[in-house]
Amino acid sequence: MNPIDSHLKIGLALGSGSSRGWAHIGVIRALAERGIEPAIVCGTSIGAMVAAAHVAGNLDRLEGWIRSLTRLETASFFEINTSFSGFVNTARLRRFLHEHVVPEEARIEDFTRQFGAVATDLESGREVWFTRGPMQEAVWASISLPGLFPAIRHEKRWLVDGGLVNPVPVTVCRALGADVVIAVNLNGDIVGKHFVKIEKQGEKKNGVTEAFSNLVREYAGSLFSFDAEEDEPPGLFDAIAGSVNIAQERITRSRLAGDPPDILLSPKLSHIGLLEFFRAGEAIEEGRRCVQRMLPEIEHVLGHHRPESEFA
């Protein structure tokens, strides 16, 4: 490998993809082992969470915790609430972010590496960039997947998951001054591969209480793979997952065509479901393998790229 110019400002754009986003940790590890340390790390949704942990120096803590995560512990992060604003146990998630990702009091500008996160303005549909201010708030806004998370109020705007408008934030890396951008797309092979069979529960009864119970069973089915009839219609969580997958895959194609990264990494993750956060080990290892597969191109691009400042 040609030596990387020490003045080269490398940006890493970590894409959305829910539980598949643990692959970002493997990518970061594999790049670091080869001396590639991005100065700019931006993320959308789960990518923002991993980016924040990396920038804040908490990647070891995050990886250690998620590798020990079980199915039942994953399920404990979700709950049914009467407001129907989402299914996430927000108090538990905030504790997790504080202890394993970034402290609540930390600000983006506190750290040496530059950080950016993307959220979506629910009213205007525009993307919102977080490059300054409270880092945990930026992560929270970026991961607020509609249907699972409540929308987040920020500066008189309601914000939801950034993957709806900018699933792989190449543009944010470039805006922060990256000379070369390495992007990780988690949505390349997922459309049509997200459904999980749900066990039949017999005839459903009417009533609010029974409706809640049915939602819980459907969510359980998305975590625990049961055998069922092939013509069984998808449950609520599978429908949400499929819809998000389709939208993000189409949006990702469009955004990357308009502003392509210098290096595109696409881990093969279609076998991991949207909410299977307990499969971190598999996702992390695939992230590592993806870097290994793309190593010749990575070495070529970084070895021959010159900083923009040299052309000024």
N, C-alpha and C positions, 0 to 999 in steps of 0.2 A: 504493500500500500504506500502510495506517495504520502509524504508527511502533510498533515493538515496545517494550513496557514494559521498561525496563532492568532491572527487578527480576524479570522473568519468568524462571523457571528451566526451560530447555528440556532435555528428555531425548531421546536418540536411541537407539532399540532396533534393532540390526542382527541380522537373522535368519540362520538356518543355510541352507546350500544348496551346500556344497562350492565347486567352481570358479565357480559363478554369483555367489559372494559378492564377486568383484572389482567387481561393480556398486555395492557400498557406497562405493567410492572415488569414483565418479562422483556419487553422491548427496551425499556430504560436500563435494565440490568445488562442486557447483551451489548447495548451501545457503549455503556460505561466500561465494560471489560475490554473494549477495543479502543479506549481512549477518547470516545466521542461524548462530550459533555455539553449539551445545549445550554446556551446562555439565556434563551427565551423558551419558556414552556407554557403553552396555552392549551386549554381544554374546553370541551363541551360536554355537559351532563356528567356521566361517570368519568370522562376524560378530565373534566375540571377537578373532580375529587382527587384523582391520582396525581394530577399536575400540582395541586396544592400541597399534598403530602410530600411530594418530591422537593418542591421549592422550599417548604418549611423544614426539611430535614427529618421528616417522619415516615419515610418510605419503609424502613425496616420494621417499625412498629405496626404500620398498616398491614404489611405483608404477613407478619407473624400472626396477627389476629385473624385475617381472612382465611389463611391456610387452615386454621383450627375451627372455622365456622361449620356448623352442622345444619342439616335441613330444619330441624326444630328451632334452632337459634335464628335462622333466617326468617322463619314464619313469625317469630316473636316481634319482628320489626313492623308487622302489619296488623291492623285491627279494623273492625267495623265501627263506624261512628254514625250517629243519627243525623249529622249535618250533611252527609254525603259529599263532603269537600275533598275527600281522599281516603286512602286506606293505609297510610303510613303512620306508625306510632312516632309522632314528631318529637316527643320528649326523649325517647330512647335513641332516635337518630341523632339528635343534637348532642347527646352524651357521647355517642360514638364519634362524631366529627371532632368534638373537643378533645377526646382522649387519644384518637388514632390518626387524625388527619391534620388539623390545625387548631390551635387554641382560639377561643371566641374573641379574645382581645387583640389577636394578631392582625396587622394591616399588610396589605400587599407590598407597600413600599418599604417594609421592614427588612426585606430579604435581598440578597445579592442578585439572585436570578430574577429576571423579569417574568411576570405572570399575567395571564389574561384568561378570562372566562366569558362565555357567551350565554345569554338568556334571551327570551322572547317576550316582547311587549304584547300582552294578550289583547289589548284594544286596537293597536295600530298594526300589529303583525311584524313590526320592525325588530331587528336584532339589537340587543343592548350589550355593550362591552363593559366588563369590569377590569380595569387595569390599575386602579387605585382604590383605597378604602378598605373596609373590613373583609378579610379574605374568606372567612367562613360564610358570611352573607353572600358573597359572590358564588361560592360553591352551592349553597342552598338554593339560590335562584336558578342556577344552571341545571340542577338535577331534578327540578320540580315537574316530573312527567305528568301530563294531564291524565286524570282518571285514577292515579295512584297517590299523587301528592297534591296538597292544596296549593293554589297560586300564592305567590309571595308579594307582599306589598313593599315597594321600594320607590321612594321619591315620588309619591302620588301615582305610581303605575303598578298594575298587577303583572307580575312576571311569571313565566312558566319555562319549561325545559328549552334550552337553546338549540337542541337537535331539530326542532321544528323549522328553523330557518338557516342554520349554519352548522351542520353535523360535524364537520372537520375544519377547525378554525385556522386555515392557512392564511386567510386575509388578516387575522389579528396578529399572527407572527410577523408578517411582512410590515404591518403598520408599526410594530414595535421595533423595527429595524433589522430584522433577520436578513442576512445575505443569502442563506440557503435554508430551505424548509424541508424537514422530514415529516411526513404526515402519516398517521396511522388510521386507516379506514376499517371499521369493524362491521360495516354493512354490505360488504361485497358479495356475500354468498348466503344471505339469510332469508330472502323472500320465499315464502311457501314452505319453509322448513321449521316453523316455530310451534306447530300444533302439538299438544300433548294430550294423549287419551285420558279421559276422565271417567272414573267409575260411575256406573249408574246407581242412583240412590232411590229408585222407586218413584212413585207418583209424588209430585210436589204439591204441597198444600198451599192454600191461599193465606194471606195475612202478612203483616210487616215482619213479625218475628221469624216466620218461616222463610221469608225472602232473605233476611239476614243470614239465616242458616245456609240457604242455598249458595249465597255469595261466598261464605266461608268454605263450603265444600268445593266450589269451583276453584277458589284460590289454592286450597290444599291439593287439588288435582294438578295444578300447575307446578307444584313442588314435588309431588309424589306421583310417579308415572304408574297409573293403573291401566289394565287392559279394558277396552270398551269396544262397542260396536263402531265400525268404521264410519257409519253414517250418522253417528252421534254429533249433533251440532256443537260448534265450539262454545265454551263458556265465556263469561264476561272477560276474564283476564286473558284468555287466548285471543279473543276478538280485539282487545286493546293492543296486545302484543303484535298481532298480525297487522293491524292498521298502522301502528307506529313503524314497524319494519318496512312496510311498503312505502310509506311517506318518506322515511329517512333515506331509504335506498335511492329513490327517485331524486330527492333533493341533493343528496351527496353527489350523484352523477353530474347533475347540473352545475353545482358549485365547483367541483373539481375540474370540470371542463372549462369553466370560465376563468379560474385562477389555479392552475395545476401546481402542485408542489414540485420541488426538484427531485425528491425521492418519495415514492408512495409504497407503504407497507400495508399489506392486506392479510392479516392472520385468518386462518381457516377455522371459523368458530360456529358454523351453523348447527353443530350438534349440541350446543349449550343454549338452554332456554333463556328467555328474557329475565326471569327472576331466579335463576339458579346460581345465586351468589355463593353457595357452598361448594361450587366446582372451581374454586380459585386456582388450585394447583394445576389443573388441566389448561386453564386459560393462560396462566403465567408461562407455562412451558411452551405453549404454541406461540406466544409472543417471542420467546427466545428463538424458536425454530424459524419464525418468519424472518428475523434479522439475519440468521445464518443463511437462509435461502437467498436473500437479497444482498449479501455481503459484497459480491463483486461489483454490483452497481453502486452501492454505498461508497465503497473505496474509490471507485472511479470518479464519482461526482465530487466527493469531498477532496480528493487528491488533486483535482484540476480546477476547482472553483476558486476565484479570486474575490476578495472583499469588494463591495461597491465603492468603498472609499478610495480604492486605487484608480477608479475611473473618474473621480471627481476633478 
